[in-house]
C-alpha cells in the first residue's frame, strides 16, 4: 500500500475531525474519498500532504511519515487544493515555471516540463494568457498541472470538479483517467458520487472522522449490500395490489411506488428473486418489466452515512 492510516486522530478544540481513521490506498489506484461535509475528507488529505499534523496514530506515504519527514513526502506527492490561488500579472507559462523552479528544476528542464504539462492538460493555446482570464475549468486544469511539475507518484485532489460545468467535468474526468493510465496513484475527495463511480477504481467512505468502508467499488458493494434493488413495471391500477403483496413478505424492504413502477430491496438470492416474481404473476399482476440491479454509490453512501449532518 502506498498510503496507510492507522487509528489516526485530529482534533480542532472539542471537534474530532479524525477519530481513529484507518485507511489503505493501493499503489496505482484511483481512489475516491467521499463523505458528507465535516466528515474528515479534507483533514485526511491535509495530513497526507504534510499541511497539518495529526494528534495521534500512524501515517505512511510511500514509506515516509509526513510528520517526521515532510520533505520526503513532498518529493513524491502533488497536492491540488479546492481553491485556485494565483499571482497577479503571471501568464500561464510563467505560473507553471514558477512552481517548477520551486521544485529546483533547471531552466531547460522547466521549459520541457511546462510544455509537456500544457499539452497534457490541453492549455497549449493559453500558454501566454493571463492566469486571471482563464475560465474555472481551465484554472482547475492548470492547478492540476501545477501539482504535476515535479512528476510525483501520488496526486491528492481536493474537490477537483467543484464549480465546473458538465463539459469541464467530463474533460477533467478524462484527464484523471489518463493520469491513472500513466501509473499515478490518485486520491480524490468529492461529494459528486456519479463522477467518482465513473473514474475511480477504489473508494473510501468517510463519516464523522472514521473510514466506514474502503476497497474496490465491487468489493464494497459485495460486503455491504447483501440485497438487490428490484424495479417492476406494471399497470398503474395494479401497483397498490403489488405493493400489498410485497409488503406482506418479511424480507422485502424499502418498497417504493412511483407512477408505472414499484421498487424494493430483497436478499441477493436468485431463487428468492424468482419466488417473488412468481408471487406477483400468481397475484394477477401484469409484470411488464422486471429489472434487478446492484446498489450504486448513492445508495452505499446513504446507507453508511445515515443520520449524518451535512
Secondary structure, 3 states (H helix, E strand, C coil): CCEEEEEEEEEECCEEEEEEEEEEECCCCEEEEECCCCCCHHHHHHHHCCCCCCCEEEEEECCECCCCCHHHHHHHEEEECCCCCCCCCCEHHHHHHHHHHHCCCCHHHHHHHHHHHHHHCCCHHHCCCEHHHCCHHHHHHHHHHHHCCCCCCEEEEECCCCCCCHHHHHHHHHHHHHHHHCCCEEEEECCCHHHHHHHCCEEEEEECCEEEEEEEHHHHHHHHCCEEEEEEEECHHHHHHHHHHHHCCCCCEEEEEECCEEEEEEECCHHHHHHHHHHHHHCCCCEEEEEEECCCHHHHHHHHCCCCCC
